[in-house]
Amino acid sequence: MGSKFDNEPEPAPAADRVLSAEGMALLRGANLSSNVFEATVERIGKSIKLGLLKPGQQLPPERELAELMGVSRVTVRSAIQVLTAGGFLMARRGRNGGTFVVEKPPVWKGGGAGAGSGPVAVSGFLDRRFVLETGICELAAIRATDTQVGSLRERVGRLGELIGDLTAFRREDAQFHIAIAEATGNQDLVRHAAELQAELSDLIGQLPPSEDALIHSNLQHAKVVACIACHDGAGARQAMAEHLAGTGHFLSGLLPFSGDFQG
């Protein structure tokens, strides 16, 4: 008869507490991404989903894992927290305590852009989003009025006040991206932006909340708006590309199937 403890791994033998070369394959080395937190979530999450970190495997202590991955302990701690909330890791206290890979990681439930075909559909969606939103952002930088720039700045401010409320943040976030499209003056692009945000909301709904991700996301929003305010089309395109890459890393690490999403 099953119990609520079925997903809790047995205490790891001493030999299993040292990562194998296979287990370190995606973890070793400094992270060159500008989305350090999201990429750390991705590297650990993909290691679990690919079976490089096996069920019941104990992760090294934060300090050792941070050194191995070339990131700060704070980044590792935040990544572990969100992967624990996502059901990939669990913490155990006491003499045999530590952070462990769960016995049965989550499985894809479908829905939204991933319905029916999993990572293929998600990758396709993120490709469309990349092409459309980077172009929209570049055009908005060329055409945005002072009033529209002021409105975008106000939205960034409101997003900063909503970090602790994922649902409200997500609504305001969608409106922020649509407002950028409105600054192009092209209603077809506004419609495409709205459709993209509707699909994205379905995917975001599959993920655990992370205040660290929201804080970093909004810092990138501010960078995008700064480029638009300067009418720097190339800079706005690049800033949006970095923002979308962060989303891709996060989805790749936390959606419950293997995929490489650099949207």
HUCOR-V403988 format. One record per residue. N is the residue number from 1. RES is the residue in one small letter. SS is DSSP state (A for helix, B for strand, O for the rest). PHI is phi in degrees with one decimal (* if undefined). Layout:
n=N res=RES ss=SS phi=PHI
n=N res=RES ss=SS phi=PHI
This chain:
n=1 res=m ss=O phi=*
n=2 res=g ss=O phi=-73.8
n=3 res=s ss=O phi=-142.3
n=4 res=k ss=O phi=-68.3
n=5 res=f ss=O phi=-98.9
n=6 res=d ss=O phi=-59.2
n=7 res=n ss=O phi=-90.2
n=8 res=e ss=O phi=-86.4
n=9 res=p ss=O phi=-70.8
n=10 res=e ss=O phi=-69.7
n=11 res=p ss=O phi=-52.3
n=12 res=a ss=O phi=-73.4
n=13 res=p ss=O phi=-59.8
n=14 res=a ss=A phi=-54.7
n=15 res=a ss=A phi=-63.8
n=16 res=d ss=A phi=-83.0
n=17 res=r ss=A phi=-87.3
n=18 res=v ss=O phi=-106.5
n=19 res=l ss=O phi=-67.5
n=20 res=s ss=O phi=-75.4
n=21 res=a ss=O phi=-58.8
n=22 res=e ss=O phi=-63.0
n=23 res=g ss=O phi=-63.8
n=24 res=m ss=O phi=-91.4
n=25 res=a ss=O phi=-54.5
n=26 res=l ss=O phi=-95.6
n=27 res=l ss=O phi=-98.2
n=28 res=r ss=O phi=-73.3
n=29 res=g ss=O phi=105.2
n=30 res=a ss=O phi=-66.4
n=31 res=n ss=O phi=-96.4
n=32 res=l ss=O phi=-92.4
n=33 res=s ss=O phi=-71.8
n=34 res=s ss=O phi=-76.2
n=35 res=n ss=O phi=-102.0
n=36 res=v ss=A phi=-62.2
n=37 res=f ss=A phi=-62.6
n=38 res=e ss=A phi=-61.9
n=39 res=a ss=A phi=-68.7
n=40 res=t ss=A phi=-67.7
n=41 res=v ss=A phi=-58.0
n=42 res=e ss=A phi=-62.8
n=43 res=r ss=A phi=-64.4
n=44 res=i ss=A phi=-71.8
n=45 res=g ss=A phi=-60.8
n=46 res=k ss=A phi=-68.3
n=47 res=s ss=A phi=-62.1
n=48 res=i ss=A phi=-71.2
n=49 res=k ss=A phi=-68.8
n=50 res=l ss=O phi=-85.3
n=51 res=g ss=O phi=79.9
n=52 res=l ss=O phi=-72.7
n=53 res=l ss=O phi=-103.2
n=54 res=k ss=O phi=-89.5
n=55 res=p ss=O phi=-51.7
n=56 res=g ss=O phi=87.0
n=57 res=q ss=O phi=-65.0
n=58 res=q ss=B phi=-90.7
n=59 res=l ss=O phi=-75.2
n=60 res=p ss=O phi=-63.7
n=61 res=p ss=O phi=-56.7
n=62 res=e ss=A phi=-51.5
n=63 res=r ss=A phi=-60.9
n=64 res=e ss=A phi=-66.9
n=65 res=l ss=A phi=-66.3
n=66 res=a ss=A phi=-62.4
n=67 res=e ss=A phi=-64.8
n=68 res=l ss=A phi=-60.8
n=69 res=m ss=A phi=-91.4
n=70 res=g ss=O phi=71.4
n=71 res=v ss=O phi=-130.9
n=72 res=s ss=O phi=-78.9
n=73 res=r ss=A phi=-63.3
n=74 res=v ss=A phi=-61.6
n=75 res=t ss=A phi=-64.2
n=76 res=v ss=A phi=-61.6
n=77 res=r ss=A phi=-60.8
n=78 res=s ss=A phi=-66.3
n=79 res=a ss=A phi=-64.8
n=80 res=i ss=A phi=-62.6
n=81 res=q ss=A phi=-61.6
n=82 res=v ss=A phi=-73.8
n=83 res=l ss=A phi=-71.0
n=84 res=t ss=A phi=-67.7
n=85 res=a ss=A phi=-62.3
n=86 res=g ss=O phi=-80.2
n=87 res=g ss=O phi=91.3
n=88 res=f ss=O phi=-93.4
n=89 res=l ss=B phi=-126.7
n=90 res=m ss=B phi=-144.5
n=91 res=a ss=B phi=-103.8
n=92 res=r ss=B phi=-128.4
n=93 res=r ss=O phi=-94.2
n=94 res=g ss=O phi=99.2
n=95 res=r ss=O phi=-60.3
n=96 res=n ss=O phi=-100.4
n=97 res=g ss=O phi=-77.4
n=98 res=g ss=B phi=147.7
n=99 res=t ss=B phi=-109.9
n=100 res=f ss=B phi=-125.9
n=101 res=v ss=B phi=-71.8
n=102 res=v ss=O phi=-67.8
n=103 res=e ss=O phi=-69.5
n=104 res=k ss=O phi=-130.9
n=105 res=p ss=O phi=-60.8
n=106 res=p ss=O phi=-60.1
n=107 res=v ss=O phi=-117.4
n=108 res=w ss=O phi=-64.6
n=109 res=k ss=O phi=-100.0
n=110 res=g ss=O phi=78.7
n=111 res=g ss=O phi=104.1
n=112 res=g ss=A phi=62.3
n=113 res=a ss=A phi=-64.4
n=114 res=g ss=A phi=-94.7
n=115 res=a ss=O phi=-59.7
n=116 res=g ss=O phi=86.6
n=117 res=s ss=O phi=-139.6
n=118 res=g ss=O phi=54.0
n=119 res=p ss=A phi=-62.8
n=120 res=v ss=A phi=-62.4
n=121 res=a ss=A phi=-67.6
n=122 res=v ss=A phi=-64.9
n=123 res=s ss=A phi=-61.1
n=124 res=g ss=A phi=-63.0
n=125 res=f ss=A phi=-61.9
n=126 res=l ss=A phi=-68.1
n=127 res=d ss=A phi=-62.8
n=128 res=r ss=A phi=-61.1
n=129 res=r ss=A phi=-63.1
n=130 res=f ss=A phi=-61.0
n=131 res=v ss=A phi=-61.7
n=132 res=l ss=A phi=-72.3
n=133 res=e ss=A phi=-73.2
n=134 res=t ss=A phi=-67.6
n=135 res=g ss=A phi=-67.1
n=136 res=i ss=A phi=-59.5
n=137 res=c ss=A phi=-66.0
n=138 res=e ss=A phi=-62.2
n=139 res=l ss=A phi=-68.0
n=140 res=a ss=A phi=-62.3
n=141 res=a ss=A phi=-62.9
n=142 res=i ss=A phi=-77.3
n=143 res=r ss=A phi=-106.5
n=144 res=a ss=O phi=-61.3
n=145 res=t ss=O phi=-86.6
n=146 res=d ss=A phi=-59.8
n=147 res=t ss=A phi=-63.8
n=148 res=q ss=A phi=-66.6
n=149 res=v ss=A phi=-62.6
n=150 res=g ss=A phi=-61.0
n=151 res=s ss=A phi=-65.2
n=152 res=l ss=A phi=-65.3
n=153 res=r ss=A phi=-62.9
n=154 res=e ss=A phi=-63.1
n=155 res=r ss=A phi=-64.7
n=156 res=v ss=A phi=-61.4
n=157 res=g ss=A phi=-62.9
n=158 res=r ss=A phi=-65.1
n=159 res=l ss=A phi=-60.7
n=160 res=g ss=A phi=-61.9
n=161 res=e ss=A phi=-81.9
n=162 res=l ss=O phi=-108.0
n=163 res=i ss=O phi=-54.1
n=164 res=g ss=O phi=-83.1
n=165 res=d ss=O phi=-127.5
n=166 res=l ss=A phi=-58.6
n=167 res=t ss=A phi=-63.2
n=168 res=a ss=A phi=-67.6
n=169 res=f ss=A phi=-60.8
n=170 res=r ss=A phi=-62.3
n=171 res=r ss=A phi=-62.1
n=172 res=e ss=A phi=-67.5
n=173 res=d ss=A phi=-62.1
n=174 res=a ss=A phi=-60.2
n=175 res=q ss=A phi=-66.2
n=176 res=f ss=A phi=-61.3
n=177 res=h ss=A phi=-65.9
n=178 res=i ss=A phi=-67.5
n=179 res=a ss=A phi=-63.8
n=180 res=i ss=A phi=-61.9
n=181 res=a ss=A phi=-63.0
n=182 res=e ss=A phi=-61.8
n=183 res=a ss=O phi=-69.6
n=184 res=t ss=O phi=-78.1
n=185 res=g ss=O phi=77.0
n=186 res=n ss=O phi=-111.5
n=187 res=q ss=A phi=-70.2
n=188 res=d ss=A phi=-63.5
n=189 res=l ss=A phi=-68.9
n=190 res=v ss=A phi=-62.0
n=191 res=r ss=A phi=-63.7
n=192 res=h ss=A phi=-61.8
n=193 res=a ss=A phi=-63.1
n=194 res=a ss=A phi=-65.1
n=195 res=e ss=A phi=-65.1
n=196 res=l ss=A phi=-61.8
n=197 res=q ss=A phi=-67.2
n=198 res=a ss=A phi=-63.8
n=199 res=e ss=A phi=-66.3
n=200 res=l ss=A phi=-62.3
n=201 res=s ss=A phi=-59.9
n=202 res=d ss=A phi=-61.8
n=203 res=l ss=A phi=-72.1
n=204 res=i ss=A phi=-59.3
n=205 res=g ss=O phi=-63.7
n=206 res=q ss=O phi=-84.6
n=207 res=l ss=O phi=-103.8
n=208 res=p ss=O phi=-73.2
n=209 res=p ss=O phi=-70.3
n=210 res=s ss=O phi=-146.5
n=211 res=e ss=A phi=-64.0
n=212 res=d ss=A phi=-61.1
n=213 res=a ss=A phi=-65.5
n=214 res=l ss=A phi=-68.1
n=215 res=i ss=A phi=-61.8
n=216 res=h ss=A phi=-65.6
n=217 res=s ss=A phi=-58.8
n=218 res=n ss=A phi=-73.2
n=219 res=l ss=A phi=-62.0
n=220 res=q ss=A phi=-69.6
n=221 res=h ss=A phi=-56.0
n=222 res=a ss=A phi=-61.5
n=223 res=k ss=A phi=-65.5
n=224 res=v ss=A phi=-60.4
n=225 res=v ss=A phi=-64.2
n=226 res=a ss=A phi=-61.2
n=227 res=c ss=A phi=-68.8
n=228 res=i ss=A phi=-63.4
n=229 res=a ss=A phi=-62.3
n=230 res=c ss=O phi=-87.7
n=231 res=h ss=O phi=55.6
n=232 res=d ss=O phi=-97.2
n=233 res=g ss=A phi=-62.0
n=234 res=a ss=A phi=-65.7
n=235 res=g ss=A phi=-65.6
n=236 res=a ss=A phi=-65.0
n=237 res=r ss=A phi=-60.7
n=238 res=q ss=A phi=-65.9
n=239 res=a ss=A phi=-63.1
n=240 res=m ss=A phi=-68.6
n=241 res=a ss=A phi=-60.9
n=242 res=e ss=A phi=-64.8
n=243 res=h ss=A phi=-63.0
n=244 res=l ss=A phi=-69.1
n=245 res=a ss=A phi=-63.3
n=246 res=g ss=A phi=-61.2
n=247 res=t ss=A phi=-62.1
n=248 res=g ss=A phi=-61.6
n=249 res=h ss=A phi=-59.9
n=250 res=f ss=A phi=-64.2
n=251 res=l ss=A phi=-63.8
n=252 res=s ss=A phi=-62.9
n=253 res=g ss=A phi=-80.4
n=254 res=l ss=A phi=-114.2
n=255 res=l ss=O phi=-68.1
n=256 res=p ss=O phi=-80.4
n=257 res=f ss=O phi=-155.5
n=258 res=s ss=O phi=-77.3
n=259 res=g ss=O phi=-167.5
n=260 res=d ss=O phi=-125.0
n=261 res=f ss=O phi=-108.6
n=262 res=q ss=O phi=-111.2
n=263 res=g ss=O phi=-67.9
